[in-house]
Amino acid sequence: MARYKKEHPDYICIYGNVNDTTEEKTTKGSIKIIQYDGVEIHHYIGLELLRLILGENTETIIEFVKKTIDEYMRNTMMDV
């Protein structure tokens, strides 16, 4: 990633983790700047990564996914 950033200095390189070490940290999310091999790498974690990807629709999409999973689980349990 550092090599790519050096070759393309106008780009922002982003390293992302969907989950952090705890649910609380994941829900809060964070953005850190890492200096590696002389370049900046942006590290997006948890909710901040999802906000970057999903934009203003983040909360709506998360709620839709949660609801869909809950309905699937209820339907799956009824089949057992």
For each residue, the residues with C-beta under 8 A, 3 or more apart:
1: 4 5 13 15 36 41
2: 5 6 13 36 37 38 39 41
3: 6 7 37
4: 1 7 8 11 13
5: 1 2 8 9 11 13 39 40 41
6: 2 3 9 37 38 39
7: 3 4
8: 4 5 11
9: 5 6
10:
11: 4 5 8
12: 42
13: 1 2 4 5 39 40 41 42
14: 41 42 43 44 52
15: 1 34 41 42 43 44
16: 43 44 45 49 52
17: 20 43 44 45 46 49
18: 26 46 49 50
19: 26 46
20: 17 25 26 29 30 45 46
21: 25
22: 25 26
23: 26 27
24: 27 28
25: 20 21 22 28 29 30 45 46
26: 18 19 20 22 23 29 45 46 47
27: 23 24 46 47
28: 24 25 46 47
29: 20 25 26 44 45 46 47 48 49 50 51
30: 20 25 43 44 45 46 48
31: 42 43 44 45 48
32: 42 43 45
33: 40 41 42 43
34: 15 40 41 42 43
35: 38 39 40 41
36: 1 2 39 41
37: 2 3 6
38: 2 6 35
39: 2 5 6 13 35 36
40: 5 13 33 34 35
41: 1 2 5 13 14 15 33 34 35 36
42: 12 13 14 15 31 32 33 34
43: 14 15 16 17 30 31 32 33 34
44: 14 15 16 17 29 30 31 48 49 52
45: 16 17 20 25 26 29 30 31 32 48 49
46: 17 18 19 20 25 26 27 28 29 30 49 50
47: 26 27 28 29 50 51 58
48: 29 30 31 44 45 51 52
49: 16 17 18 29 44 45 46 52 53
50: 18 29 46 47 53 54 58 62
51: 29 47 48 54 55 58
52: 14 16 44 48 49 55
53: 49 50
54: 50 51 57 58 61
55: 51 52 58
56:
57: 54 60 61
58: 47 50 51 54 55 61 62
59: 62 63
60: 57 63 64
61: 54 57 58 64 65
62: 50 58 59 65 66
63: 59 60 66 67
64: 60 61 67 68
65: 61 62 68 69
66: 62 63 69 70
67: 63 64 70 71
68: 64 65 71 72
69: 65 66 72 73
70: 66 67 73 74
71: 67 68 74 75
72: 68 69 75 76
73: 69 70 76 77
74: 70 71 77 78
75: 71 72 78 79
76: 72 73 79 80
77: 73 74 80
78: 74 75
79: 75 76
80: 76 77
